[in-house]
Amino acid sequence: QTNLRFFAKNADGVAEESINSETYTIDTIDPIIGAISAPIEGSLLAGTQVITWSSSDVNRFTSSIVFISMADASITVVDTLDKGEYSWDTSALRDGAYQIRLTSKDAAGNSSQAIQTTKPVVVDNTAPNISLLAPTGGESISGDFSITWTTNDQNPDQVEFVLLGDSANPVAMTPLAITNDDGSFVWSTSLTASGVY
């Protein structure tokens, strides 16, 4: 801290200190900011995610988080207190890839940045649509039967199959399989009791 004192001098050379002397802080040091620790670069994200980072400064400071769309270079800016974390509602952005850039600024206007540069994170809040190709319904099947389907999701993951009985063969919703979303699955029907499903 620096004490700034004011003096006034008249034509006779008499000086007097102002009663309005003040104490000021001189700060020319940028905040120290570490890498963005979460989310991990290249992550697939949905819903609310927590962005975390480390930073320090001798004076009070704030942060600006910038989401840069890799599709059209548009930016979305969020200002927040620099508490080392921010709860990010990813549904506020369109699905797609984003680079995250964080700027910490102290009370004197000094700033530092942290940028995710290796791989962008990918926001995906859209549920996939699935169309069953086989079986089509009504047929009798036995042995090993190939269930086939199509999905229109940009980030395919898994498909879950369940069996539901009809009024003549009431059964609870029974998981049949969880498999990769690659468009086909071989169902060994011999492991399933005969009936209408």
Salt bridges, closest charged atoms under 4 A:
GLU17 OE1 - ARG5 NH2 2.75
ASP72 OD2 - ARG94 NH2 2.79
